[in-house]
């Protein structure tokens, strides 16, 4: 393991994978929600972030993030060259679809490093694409769960009783809506991708 840790200062993703392996090696592989929780803590992302902030977060983790035009059927991809990592996301995606894609691409990078370490999470019969989608959903749900307590505290501090009840209601409605949005994002992306493709064909 000492040999594997050489140079991880220049490879934050590998360092993250090693830390996860150290914490969960005895019960490997970790559940996807456990990995998502670890990743969100490490990445430091919020539920809603601008593209510029996403770039800054990625840069801090040794990943170059770019937004470029892509074919309608491609929402993003990732590539690695030694310690150099890059994620490309379709520039036409709006928030929070772009964040979902970012999490998806990170999951593929993580699996690559776990395989390099000889400890893959996904078995030979598993699908990386399916697992990455699940990971993206769980990461978005985790970011939201970290912010909801703050909103509840704000609602609790509202002086007027009826306004306080209304504030709690809005937090609950927003949280529920965001939860469903997280779950339905893959299907919604497919619909939007098909709509863009049809528009491109018609022109």
Secondary structure, 3 states (H helix, E strand, C coil): CCCCCCCHHHCHHHHHHHHHHHHHHHHCCCCHHHHHHHHHHHHCCCCCCCHHHHHHHHHHCCEEEEEECCCCCCCEEEEEECCEEEEEEECCCCCCHHHHHHHHHHHHHHHHHHHHCCCCCCCCCCCHHHHHHHHHHHHHHHHHHHHHHHHHHHHHCCCCHHHHHHHHHHHHHHHHHHHHHHHHHHHHHHHHHHHHHHHHHHC
